[in-house]
């Protein structure tokens, strides 16, 4: 496997994984790059080029083995391992994300939900009691956490990000409307909903 | 204004708008491409090139007029107009989005929330009563709607998208975990959270 996969290909991988997952469910065993091209609205040559990064599964005139390719992409995406996720911010977005992660995939598990608000602490979200931010340090010292989802107002997000990074968090799934500045060994994946909404607004105006 | 702005620049515009908005709030009147470069972690030459699409606001040795540039980018993004948004799917994600749109910007307004579930119909979300899907046609015939946010399970999203497009919806903000196939005059902006989570997983594995 070629570990030097370009960011553009990385961005496309989850989409391949999603389509191949649908094919696995539909019990399709093999698919050609042309068929996949039609479904995904990507050129067949792009597909062949992209998938060449994931090993030589395509066979001329025979197509890809769907299950193998799905598994291999999943493995590259790290989905063969379980990731423990905590959610910081137990508002609507935090609740939505807790539900989302639970249903989405067996590779991610919400292990804790935290909030500063007294009204939210102790509340049940997806079978987890919301914990206080004060208890986060203790929680992190006792539990391995792979990813922290920040579903907070932007004003708090920067401080909280600094805090959790100092406690050892190395990956942040950031829903706050702000770009976080983090050390080089910390990974941030942003979901900036307003940027997305503005792009839509641009397209229709 | 140059209407032929590349998709890559369009993707960056909301981020410029966000940073410039912060500067407007902080009462900063002028900023050089170098200063903006430091804040945004983008090269100054990229900034100069990007912003050149939005008119000749930069002056050598004097910088950009923050307010003018912010307003101009907002205008290009269509944020000088109000957009009526309906939300289809009144679960956690729909509720989160309703809250989000309400607080985010004065350019977007949630005018209706719809769901199929009897338990959700009539429920109050952000001061709006959730309406039945059966009432959607009637609502659309009486109210102008710019954007429909789909916060639905993927199995329902495809059918519902076809339905609302046949009722005249031209822009879909899609949170369902599926790529929608739509006619050429309909715009879709996807927020695929699982793709985002998988990218994060890739980066840490």
Interface residues (C-beta under 8 A of the other chain):
Chain A: X10 X11 X13 X14 X15 X17 X18 X40 X41 X76 X77 X78 X79 X81 X83 X91 X92 X93 X95 X96 X97 X99 X100 X101 X104 X105 X107 X108 X146 X147 X170 X171 X173 X177 X179 X187 X189 X191 X192 X193 X194 X195 X196 X197 X198 X199 X200 X201 X202 X203 X204 X205
Chain B: X10 X11 X13 X14 X15 X17 X18 X40 X41 X76 X77 X78 X79 X81 X83 X91 X92 X93 X95 X96 X97 X99 X100 X101 X104 X105 X107 X108 X146 X147 X170 X171 X173 X177 X179 X187 X189 X191 X192 X193 X194 X195 X196 X197 X198 X199 X200 X201 X202 X203 X204 X205
